[in-house]
């Protein structure tokens, strides 16, 4: 009996000492319009080519999956992807900002993607 009570107390202590798992961030596409101004200038213009740091075809991101957009932005923010403009932009975004922007663009289809 003492052993099971001791194990129960130990398990309760371990559970309380363990940090709670971070809540998953859920994107809100309605919160994105105030956050996408930096995106529109390159990703909202069909066939747009940027000249910095080299001539680069900016992809249209409307209709991409939210997971892909989130992954790409987090990779830029971490420095795993190297485009200087995107690194700077991604570093200015919180996890919630990234989720909101990803949700906004993911709900678009190529026909409705204007931004």
The first five atom37 places (N, CA, C, CB, O) and aatype in JSON, in Angstrom:
{
  "aatype": [20, 20, 20, 20, 20, 20, 20, 20, 20, 20, 20, 20, 20, 20, 20, 20, 20, 20, 20, 20, 20, 20, 20, 20, 20, 20, 20, 20, 20, 20, 20, 20, 20, 20, 20, 20, 20, 20, 20, 20, 20, 20, 20, 20, 20, 20, 20, 20, 20, 20, 20, 20, 20, 20, 20, 20, 20, 20, 20, 20, 20, 20, 20, 20, 20, 20, 20, 20, 20, 20, 20, 20, 20, 20, 20, 20, 20, 20, 20, 20, 20, 20, 20, 20, 20, 20, 20, 20, 20, 20, 20, 20, 20, 20, 20, 20, 20, 20, 20, 20, 20, 20, 20, 20, 20, 20, 20, 20, 20, 20, 20, 20, 20, 20, 20],
  "atom_mask": [
    [1, 1, 1, 1, 1],
    [1, 1, 1, 1, 1],
    [1, 1, 1, 1, 1],
    [1, 1, 1, 1, 1],
    [1, 1, 1, 1, 1],
    [1, 1, 1, 1, 1],
    [1, 1, 1, 1, 1],
    [1, 1, 1, 1, 1],
    [1, 1, 1, 1, 1],
    [1, 1, 1, 1, 1],
    [1, 1, 1, 1, 1],
    [1, 1, 1, 1, 1],
    [1, 1, 1, 1, 1],
    [1, 1, 1, 1, 1],
    [1, 1, 1, 1, 1],
    [1, 1, 1, 1, 1],
    [1, 1, 1, 1, 1],
    [1, 1, 1, 1, 1],
    [1, 1, 1, 1, 1],
    [1, 1, 1, 1, 1],
    [1, 1, 1, 1, 1],
    [1, 1, 1, 1, 1],
    [1, 1, 1, 1, 1],
    [1, 1, 1, 1, 1],
    [1, 1, 1, 1, 1],
    [1, 1, 1, 1, 1],
    [1, 1, 1, 1, 1],
    [1, 1, 1, 1, 1],
    [1, 1, 1, 1, 1],
    [1, 1, 1, 1, 1],
    [1, 1, 1, 1, 1],
    [1, 1, 1, 1, 1],
    [1, 1, 1, 1, 1],
    [1, 1, 1, 1, 1],
    [1, 1, 1, 1, 1],
    [1, 1, 1, 1, 1],
    [1, 1, 1, 1, 1],
    [1, 1, 1, 1, 1],
    [1, 1, 1, 1, 1],
    [1, 1, 1, 1, 1],
    [1, 1, 1, 1, 1],
    [1, 1, 1, 1, 1],
    [1, 1, 1, 1, 1],
    [1, 1, 1, 1, 1],
    [1, 1, 1, 1, 1],
    [1, 1, 1, 1, 1],
    [1, 1, 1, 1, 1],
    [1, 1, 1, 1, 1],
    [1, 1, 1, 1, 1],
    [1, 1, 1, 1, 1],
    [1, 1, 1, 1, 1],
    [1, 1, 1, 1, 1],
    [1, 1, 1, 1, 1],
    [1, 1, 1, 1, 1],
    [1, 1, 1, 1, 1],
    [1, 1, 1, 1, 1],
    [1, 1, 1, 1, 1],
    [1, 1, 1, 1, 1],
    [1, 1, 1, 1, 1],
    [1, 1, 1, 1, 1],
    [1, 1, 1, 1, 1],
    [1, 1, 1, 1, 1],
    [1, 1, 1, 1, 1],
    [1, 1, 1, 1, 1],
    [1, 1, 1, 1, 1],
    [1, 1, 1, 1, 1],
    [1, 1, 1, 1, 1],
    [1, 1, 1, 1, 1],
    [1, 1, 1, 1, 1],
    [1, 1, 1, 1, 1],
    [1, 1, 1, 1, 1],
    [1, 1, 1, 1, 1],
    [1, 1, 1, 1, 1],
    [1, 1, 1, 1, 1],
    [1, 1, 1, 1, 1],
    [1, 1, 1, 1, 1],
    [1, 1, 1, 1, 1],
    [1, 1, 1, 1, 1],
    [1, 1, 1, 1, 1],
    [1, 1, 1, 1, 1],
    [1, 1, 1, 1, 1],
    [1, 1, 1, 1, 1],
    [1, 1, 1, 1, 1],
    [1, 1, 1, 1, 1],
    [1, 1, 1, 1, 1],
    [1, 1, 1, 1, 1],
    [1, 1, 1, 1, 1],
    [1, 1, 1, 1, 1],
    [1, 1, 1, 1, 1],
    [1, 1, 1, 1, 1],
    [1, 1, 1, 1, 1],
    [1, 1, 1, 1, 1],
    [1, 1, 1, 1, 1],
    [1, 1, 1, 1, 1],
    [1, 1, 1, 1, 1],
    [1, 1, 1, 1, 1],
    [1, 1, 1, 1, 1],
    [1, 1, 1, 1, 1],
    [1, 1, 1, 1, 1],
    [1, 1, 1, 1, 1],
    [1, 1, 1, 1, 1],
    [1, 1, 1, 1, 1],
    [1, 1, 1, 1, 1],
    [1, 1, 1, 1, 1],
    [1, 1, 1, 1, 1],
    [1, 1, 1, 1, 1],
    [1, 1, 1, 1, 1],
    [1, 1, 1, 1, 1],
    [1, 1, 1, 1, 1],
    [1, 1, 1, 1, 1],
    [1, 1, 1, 1, 1],
    [1, 1, 1, 1, 1],
    [1, 1, 1, 1, 1],
    [1, 1, 1, 1, 1],
    [1, 1, 1, 1, 1]
  ],
  "atom_positions": [
    [[0.82, -1.2, 0.0], [0.0, 0.0, 0.0], [0.86, 1.26, 0.0], [-0.93, 0.0, 1.2], [0.59, 2.21, -0.74]],
    [[1.92, 1.25, 0.86], [2.79, 2.42, 0.92], [3.5, 2.64, -0.4], [3.81, 2.26, 2.05], [3.71, 3.78, -0.82]],
    [[3.88, 1.54, -1.07], [4.58, 1.66, -2.34], [3.68, 2.29, -3.4], [5.06, 0.28, -2.81], [4.12, 3.17, -4.14]],
    [[2.41, 1.85, -3.47], [1.52, 2.43, -4.48], [1.2, 3.88, -4.18], [0.21, 1.61, -4.57], [1.05, 4.69, -5.1]],
    [[1.1, 4.24, -2.9], [0.86, 5.63, -2.55], [2.08, 6.49, -2.91], [0.54, 5.76, -1.05], [1.93, 7.61, -3.4]],
    [[3.26, 5.96, -2.66], [4.5, 6.68, -3.0], [4.6, 6.87, -4.51], [5.73, 5.93, -2.47], [4.99, 7.94, -4.98]],
    [[4.26, 5.83, -5.27], [4.29, 5.94, -6.74], [3.27, 6.96, -7.23], [4.01, 4.57, -7.39], [3.54, 7.71, -8.17]],
    [[2.11, 6.98, -6.61], [1.07, 7.93, -6.99], [1.54, 9.37, -6.74], [-0.22, 7.64, -6.22], [1.36, 10.24, -7.58]],
    [[2.14, 9.6, -5.57], [2.66, 10.92, -5.23], [3.78, 11.3, -6.2], [3.17, 10.97, -3.78], [3.83, 12.43, -6.68]],
    [[4.67, 10.35, -6.48], [5.77, 10.61, -7.42], [5.24, 10.94, -8.81], [6.72, 9.4, -7.49], [5.74, 11.85, -9.47]],
    [[4.23, 10.2, -9.27], [3.64, 10.45, -10.59], [2.98, 11.82, -10.64], [2.62, 9.35, -10.94], [3.09, 12.54, -11.63]],
    [[2.29, 12.19, -9.56], [1.64, 13.51, -9.52], [2.68, 14.61, -9.55], [0.76, 13.64, -8.26], [2.5, 15.62, -10.24]],
    [[3.78, 14.43, -8.81], [4.84, 15.43, -8.82], [5.48, 15.55, -10.2], [5.91, 15.07, -7.78], [5.72, 16.66, -10.69]],
    [[5.74, 14.41, -10.82], [6.36, 14.42, -12.16], [5.45, 15.12, -13.16], [6.67, 12.99, -12.64], [5.91, 15.89, -14.01]],
    [[4.16, 14.86, -13.06], [3.22, 15.49, -14.0], [3.16, 17.0, -13.79], [1.81, 14.89, -13.83], [3.05, 17.76, -14.76]],
    [[3.24, 17.44, -12.54], [3.17, 18.88, -12.3], [4.48, 19.57, -12.63], [2.79, 19.15, -10.87], [4.49, 20.77, -12.9]],
    [[5.59, 18.84, -12.6], [6.89, 19.43, -12.88], [7.17, 19.51, -14.38], [7.99, 18.63, -12.19], [8.05, 20.26, -14.81]],
    [[6.45, 18.74, -15.16], [6.65, 18.72, -16.59], [5.95, 19.92, -17.2], [6.14, 17.4, -17.22], [4.78, 20.16, -16.91]],
    [[6.65, 20.69, -18.05], [5.96, 21.83, -18.67], [4.8, 21.36, -19.54], [6.94, 22.66, -19.51], [4.9, 20.33, -20.22]],
    [[3.75, 22.1, -19.51], [2.59, 21.76, -20.33], [2.96, 21.86, -21.79], [1.39, 22.68, -20.01], [3.72, 22.75, -22.19]],
    [[2.43, 20.97, -22.57], [2.7, 21.01, -24.01], [2.18, 22.33, -24.56], [2.04, 19.79, -24.76], [1.09, 22.77, -24.19]],
    [[2.95, 22.94, -25.42], [2.54, 24.21, -26.0], [1.25, 24.01, -26.79], [3.65, 24.79, -26.91], [1.14, 23.07, -27.58]],
    [[0.32, 24.88, -26.57], [-0.94, 24.8, -27.3], [-0.66, 25.06, -28.77], [-1.99, 25.81, -26.74], [0.11, 25.95, -29.13]],
    [[-1.3, 24.28, -29.6], [-1.1, 24.47, -31.04], [-1.73, 25.79, -31.46], [-1.71, 23.28, -31.85], [-2.85, 26.12, -31.08]],
    [[-1.0, 26.52, -32.25], [-1.48, 27.82, -32.74], [-2.43, 27.54, -33.9], [-0.28, 28.76, -33.18], [-2.09, 26.8, -34.83]],
    [[-3.59, 28.13, -33.85], [-4.59, 27.96, -34.9], [-4.69, 29.26, -35.68], [-5.99, 27.55, -34.31], [-4.89, 30.33, -35.11]],
    [[-4.55, 29.15, -36.99], [-4.61, 30.33, -37.85], [-6.02, 30.86, -38.0], [-4.05, 30.01, -39.19], [-6.99, 30.11, -38.08]],
    [[-6.11, 32.18, -38.06], [-7.39, 32.86, -38.26], [-7.27, 33.7, -39.53], [-7.77, 33.75, -37.02], [-6.64, 34.76, -39.51]],
    [[-7.86, 33.25, -40.63], [-7.73, 34.01, -41.88], [-8.31, 35.42, -41.79], [-8.4, 33.25, -43.0], [-7.89, 36.3, -42.54]],
    [[-9.27, 35.64, -40.89], [-9.85, 36.98, -40.76], [-8.89, 37.96, -40.09], [-11.15, 36.91, -39.97], [-9.06, 39.17, -40.21]],
    [[-7.89, 37.44, -39.39], [-6.9, 38.31, -38.74], [-5.74, 38.64, -39.68], [-6.37, 37.65, -37.47], [-4.9, 39.47, -39.35]],
    [[-5.69, 38.0, -40.83], [-4.55, 38.15, -41.72], [-4.5, 39.43, -42.54], [-4.53, 37.02, -42.64], [-3.39, 39.92, -42.78]],
    [[-5.6, 40.01, -42.98], [-5.47, 41.18, -43.86], [-4.56, 42.28, -43.34], [-6.81, 41.75, -44.09], [-3.92, 42.97, -44.13]],
    [[-4.49, 42.47, -42.04], [-3.6, 43.49, -41.49], [-2.14, 43.03, -41.47], [-4.03, 43.87, -40.09], [-1.25, 43.81, -41.15]],
    [[-1.9, 41.76, -41.81], [-0.56, 41.19, -41.71], [0.07, 40.86, -43.06], [-0.6, 39.95, -40.88], [1.23, 40.45, -43.12]],
    [[-0.68, 41.04, -44.13], [-0.19, 40.57, -45.43], [0.33, 41.67, -46.35], [-1.26, 39.83, -46.12], [0.65, 41.41, -47.51]],
    [[0.4, 42.88, -45.85], [0.85, 43.98, -46.72], [2.21, 43.68, -47.35], [0.93, 45.28, -45.92], [2.45, 44.01, -48.51]],
    [[3.09, 43.06, -46.58], [4.43, 42.75, -47.1], [4.39, 41.64, -48.14], [5.37, 42.36, -45.96], [5.29, 41.54, -48.98]],
    [[3.38, 40.81, -48.11], [3.28, 39.66, -49.03], [2.79, 40.09, -50.42], [2.35, 38.6, -48.45], [3.28, 39.61, -51.44]],
    [[1.82, 40.99, -50.41], [1.13, 41.36, -51.64], [2.07, 41.9, -52.71], [0.07, 42.4, -51.34], [1.92, 41.59, -53.89]],
    [[3.05, 42.69, -52.31], [3.93, 43.34, -53.26], [4.69, 42.4, -54.17], [4.9, 44.16, -52.53], [5.05, 42.78, -55.29]],
    [[4.94, 41.2, -53.73], [5.66, 40.22, -54.57], [4.77, 39.03, -54.94], [6.92, 39.72, -53.85], [4.74, 38.61, -56.1]],
    [[4.06, 38.5, -53.95], [3.31, 37.26, -54.16], [1.91, 37.48, -54.71], [3.23, 36.51, -52.88], [1.21, 36.51, -55.01]],
    [[1.5, 38.73, -54.86], [0.17, 39.0, -55.38], [0.17, 39.5, -56.81], [-0.51, 39.99, -54.51], [-0.89, 39.86, -57.34]],
    [[1.33, 39.53, -57.43], [1.43, 40.04, -58.8], [1.83, 38.88, -59.72], [2.48, 41.21, -58.89], [2.93, 38.35, -59.6]],
    [[0.95, 38.49, -60.63], [1.3, 37.38, -61.51], [2.6, 37.65, -62.27], [0.17, 37.12, -62.5], [2.81, 38.74, -62.81]],
    [[3.45, 36.67, -62.31], [4.74, 36.7, -63.05], [5.72, 37.74, -62.51], [4.48, 36.97, -64.52], [6.63, 38.15, -63.23]],
    [[5.54, 38.17, -61.27], [6.43, 39.17, -60.7], [7.82, 38.59, -60.48], [5.86, 39.7, -59.38], [7.97, 37.47, -59.99]],
    [[8.82, 39.36, -60.83], [10.21, 38.98, -60.6], [10.85, 40.05, -59.73], [10.98, 38.8, -61.95], [10.79, 41.24, -60.03]],
    [[11.47, 39.6, -58.66], [12.18, 40.52, -57.78], [13.61, 40.63, -58.26], [12.12, 40.04, -56.31], [14.15, 39.7, -58.86]],
    [[14.23, 41.74, -58.01], [15.61, 41.95, -58.47], [16.61, 41.88, -57.32], [15.72, 43.29, -59.18], [17.8, 42.12, -57.53]],
    [[16.14, 41.56, -56.11], [17.06, 41.51, -54.97], [16.92, 40.19, -54.26], [16.81, 42.68, -54.0], [15.78, 39.82, -53.96]],
    [[17.91, 39.47, -53.98], [19.33, 39.72, -54.26], [19.7, 39.31, -55.68], [20.2, 38.98, -53.25], [20.82, 39.56, -56.12]],
    [[18.8, 38.68, -56.37], [19.0, 38.31, -57.77], [17.62, 38.28, -58.41], [19.74, 36.92, -57.92], [16.61, 38.35, -57.7]],
    [[17.56, 38.17, -59.71], [16.26, 38.07, -60.37], [15.65, 36.73, -59.97], [16.38, 38.21, -61.94], [16.22, 35.67, -60.2]],
    [[14.48, 36.83, -59.38], [13.83, 35.66, -58.82], [12.34, 35.76, -59.07], [14.13, 35.53, -57.31], [11.72, 36.78, -58.78]],
    [[11.75, 34.7, -59.6], [10.31, 34.65, -59.84], [9.61, 34.42, -58.51], [9.94, 33.53, -60.87], [9.76, 33.36, -57.9]],
    [[8.85, 35.39, -58.05], [8.11, 35.25, -56.79], [6.89, 34.37, -57.04], [7.68, 36.64, -56.22], [6.07, 34.69, -57.9]],
    [[6.76, 33.28, -56.3], [5.62, 32.38, -56.54], [4.31, 32.97, -56.02], [5.87, 31.03, -55.88], [4.29, 33.72, -55.04]],
    [[3.23, 32.63, -56.69], [1.91, 32.98, -56.19], [1.62, 32.01, -55.04], [0.79, 32.9, -57.33], [1.79, 30.8, -55.21]],
    [[1.21, 32.51, -53.9], [1.02, 31.63, -52.75], [-0.44, 31.37, -52.42], [1.71, 32.22, -51.55], [-0.74, 30.55, -51.56]],
    [[-1.36, 32.06, -53.08], [-2.78, 31.8, -52.87], [-3.11, 30.37, -53.28], [-3.64, 32.8, -53.66], [-2.81, 29.95, -54.4]],
    [[-3.74, 29.64, -52.38], [-4.11, 28.25, -52.66], [-3.09, 27.23, -52.2], [-4.34, 28.09, -54.11], [-3.35, 26.03, -52.24]],
    [[-1.91, 27.69, -51.76], [-0.93, 26.76, -51.19], [-1.48, 26.22, -49.87], [0.47, 27.45, -50.96], [-2.34, 26.86, -49.26]],
    [[-1.01, 25.07, -49.44], [-1.49, 24.53, -48.16], [-0.94, 25.36, -47.01], [-1.09, 23.05, -48.01], [0.18, 25.88, -47.08]],
    [[-1.72, 25.47, -45.96], [-1.31, 26.23, -44.78], [-0.04, 25.63, -44.18], [-2.43, 26.26, -43.73], [0.85, 26.36, -43.74]],
    [[0.05, 24.3, -44.16], [1.25, 23.65, -43.6], [2.49, 24.05, -44.37], [1.1, 22.12, -43.61], [3.54, 24.33, -43.78]],
    [[2.38, 24.09, -45.68], [3.54, 24.47, -46.5], [3.95, 25.92, -46.22], [3.21, 24.28, -48.0], [5.14, 26.2, -46.04]],
    [[2.98, 26.82, -46.19], [3.3, 28.24, -45.96], [3.91, 28.42, -44.57], [2.02, 29.12, -46.1], [4.9, 29.14, -44.41]],
    [[3.32, 27.77, -43.57], [3.87, 27.87, -42.22], [5.29, 27.34, -42.17], [2.99, 27.11, -41.22], [6.18, 27.95, -41.58]],
    [[5.5, 26.19, -42.79], [6.83, 25.58, -42.8], [7.85, 26.48, -43.49], [6.78, 24.21, -43.49], [8.96, 26.66, -42.99]],
    [[7.47, 27.04, -44.62], [8.38, 27.92, -45.36], [8.73, 29.17, -44.54], [7.75, 28.32, -46.7], [9.9, 29.54, -44.45]],
    [[7.71, 29.81, -43.96], [7.97, 31.02, -43.18], [8.83, 30.73, -41.95], [6.65, 31.65, -42.74], [9.72, 31.51, -41.61]],
    [[8.57, 29.61, -41.3], [9.39, 29.25, -40.13], [10.82, 28.92, -40.54], [8.77, 28.06, -39.37], [11.77, 29.18, -39.8]],
    [[10.98, 28.33, -41.72], [12.34, 28.04, -42.23], [13.09, 29.33, -42.56], [12.27, 27.14, -43.49], [14.29, 29.43, -42.3]],
    [[12.39, 30.31, -43.12], [13.03, 31.61, -43.36], [13.4, 32.26, -42.03], [12.08, 32.54, -44.18], [14.5, 32.79, -41.87]],
    [[12.48, 32.22, -41.08], [12.71, 32.85, -39.79], [13.9, 32.22, -39.07], [11.45, 32.75, -38.91], [14.68, 32.9, -38.4]],
    [[14.04, 30.92, -39.21], [15.15, 30.19, -38.58], [16.46, 30.38, -39.32], [14.82, 28.71, -38.5], [17.53, 30.18, -38.75]],
    [[16.38, 30.77, -40.59], [17.58, 30.95, -41.4], [17.91, 29.75, -42.26], [18.74, 31.25, -40.51], [18.94, 29.74, -42.93]],
    [[17.04, 28.74, -42.26], [17.26, 27.56, -43.1], [17.04, 27.87, -44.57], [16.34, 26.41, -42.66], [17.67, 27.27, -45.44]],
    [[16.14, 28.8, -44.84], [15.96, 29.32, -46.2], [16.65, 30.67, -46.23], [14.42, 29.43, -46.61], [16.64, 31.39, -45.22]],
    [[17.24, 31.03, -47.35], [18.19, 32.14, -47.35], [17.78, 33.44, -48.04], [19.4, 31.69, -47.97], [18.58, 34.38, -48.02]],
    [[16.62, 33.56, -48.65], [16.28, 34.79, -49.36], [16.24, 35.95, -48.35], [14.9, 34.65, -50.1], [15.41, 35.93, -47.44]],
    [[17.12, 36.96, -48.5], [17.24, 38.02, -47.49], [15.94, 38.75, -47.17], [18.25, 39.01, -47.94], [15.66, 39.02, -46.0]],
    [[15.16, 39.07, -48.17], [13.9, 39.79, -47.91], [12.95, 38.92, -47.1], [13.23, 40.22, -49.24], [12.32, 39.39, -46.15]],
    [[12.84, 37.65, -47.48], [11.93, 36.75, -46.78], [12.42, 36.46, -45.37], [11.78, 35.45, -47.56], [11.6, 36.32, -44.46]],
    [[13.71, 36.37, -45.17], [14.25, 36.15, -43.82], [13.86, 37.32, -42.93], [15.8, 35.99, -43.86], [13.4, 37.12, -41.81]],
    [[14.04, 38.54, -43.42], [13.69, 39.73, -42.63], [12.21, 39.79, -42.31], [14.1, 40.97, -43.37], [11.83, 40.11, -41.19]],
    [[11.39, 39.49, -43.29], [9.94, 39.51, -43.07], [9.55, 38.43, -42.08], [9.19, 39.32, -44.41], [8.81, 38.7, -41.13]],
    [[10.03, 37.22, -42.28], [9.65, 36.1, -41.41], [10.1, 36.33, -39.97], [10.25, 34.8, -41.93], [9.4, 35.93, -39.03]],
    [[11.24, 36.97, -39.79], [11.71, 37.23, -38.43], [10.82, 38.24, -37.71], [13.16, 37.74, -38.46], [10.84, 38.32, -36.48]],
    [[10.06, 39.01, -38.46], [9.16, 39.99, -37.84], [7.81, 39.37, -37.46], [8.95, 41.17, -38.78], [6.98, 40.04, -36.85]],
    [[7.59, 38.12, -37.82], [6.29, 37.47, -37.6], [6.32, 36.55, -36.39], [5.88, 36.69, -38.84], [7.28, 35.81, -36.18]],
    [[5.26, 36.59, -35.6], [5.09, 35.64, -34.49], [4.53, 34.33, -35.05], [4.15, 36.23, -33.37], [4.14, 34.27, -36.21]],
    [[4.49, 33.31, -34.22], [3.87, 32.05, -34.64], [2.4, 32.28, -35.01], [3.99, 30.98, -33.53], [1.9, 31.68, -35.96]],
    [[1.71, 33.14, -34.25], [0.3, 33.43, -34.55], [0.18, 34.16, -35.88], [-0.33, 34.26, -33.43], [-0.72, 33.85, -36.67]],
    [[1.06, 35.11, -36.15], [1.04, 35.82, -37.43], [1.21, 34.83, -38.58], [2.16, 36.89, -37.48], [0.48, 34.88, -39.57]],
    [[2.18, 33.94, -38.44], [2.45, 32.95, -39.49], [1.23, 32.07, -39.71], [3.68, 32.09, -39.12], [0.86, 31.81, -40.85]],
    [[0.62, 31.61, -38.63], [-0.58, 30.76, -38.76], [-1.72, 31.51, -39.43], [-1.03, 30.26, -37.38], [-2.43, 30.95, -40.26]],
    [[-1.89, 32.78, -39.08], [-2.97, 33.58, -39.68], [-2.75, 33.8, -41.17], [-3.09, 34.93, -38.97], [-3.67, 33.65, -41.97]],
    [[-1.53, 34.16, -41.54], [-1.19, 34.38, -42.96], [-1.35, 33.07, -43.74], [0.26, 34.92, -43.1], [-1.89, 33.07, -44.85]],
    [[-0.89, 31.98, -43.18], [-1.01, 30.68, -43.85], [-2.47, 30.3, -44.05], [-0.28, 29.59, -43.05], [-2.85, 29.81, -45.11]],
    [[-3.29, 30.52, -43.03], [-4.71, 30.19, -43.14], [-5.38, 31.06, -44.2], [-5.42, 30.38, -41.78], [-6.23, 30.59, -44.96]],
    [[-5.0, 32.33, -44.26], [-5.57, 33.26, -45.25], [-5.27, 32.79, -46.67], [-5.01, 34.68, -45.03], [-6.17, 32.68, -47.49]],
    [[-4.0, 32.53, -46.94], [-3.64, 32.13, -48.31], [-4.12, 30.73, -48.65], [-2.13, 32.2, -48.48], [-4.42, 30.45, -49.81]],
    [[-4.2, 29.84, -47.67], [-4.64, 28.47, -47.94], [-6.11, 28.42, -48.33], [-4.4, 27.58, -46.72], [-6.52, 27.51, -49.07]],
    [[-6.91, 29.34, -47.87], [-8.34, 29.32, -48.21], [-8.61, 29.82, -49.62], [-9.14, 30.15, -47.21], [-9.72, 29.67, -50.13]],
    [[-7.61, 30.4, -50.24], [-7.79, 30.91, -51.61], [-7.63, 29.78, -52.62], [-6.77, 32.03, -51.92], [-7.04, 28.74, -52.34]],
    [[-8.17, 30.01, -53.79], [-7.96, 29.13, -54.92], [-7.26, 29.97, -55.97], [-9.31, 28.5, -55.47], [-7.3, 31.2, -55.88]],
    [[-6.61, 29.36, -56.95], [-5.96, 30.17, -57.98], [-6.91, 31.2, -58.62], [-5.4, 29.27, -59.06], [-6.47, 32.28, -59.02]],
    [[-8.19, 30.88, -58.71], [-9.15, 31.81, -59.31], [-9.45, 32.99, -58.39], [-10.45, 31.09, -59.65], [-9.72, 34.09, -58.87]],
    [[-9.4, 32.77, -57.07], [-9.73, 33.85, -56.15], [-8.51, 34.54, -55.56], [-10.58, 33.33, -55.04], [-8.64, 35.54, -54.87]],
    [[-7.33, 34.01, -55.83], [-6.1, 34.58, -55.25], [-5.79, 35.92, -55.9], [-4.91, 33.6, -55.44], [-5.35, 35.98, -57.05]],
    [[-6.02, 36.97, -55.16], [-5.75, 38.31, -55.65], [-4.62, 38.93, -54.87], [-7.0, 39.18, -55.56], [-3.95, 39.84, -55.36]],
    [[-4.39, 38.45, -53.68], [-3.35, 39.0, -52.82], [-2.43, 37.89, -52.38], [-3.93, 39.71, -51.61], [-1.48, 38.13, -51.65]]
  ]
}
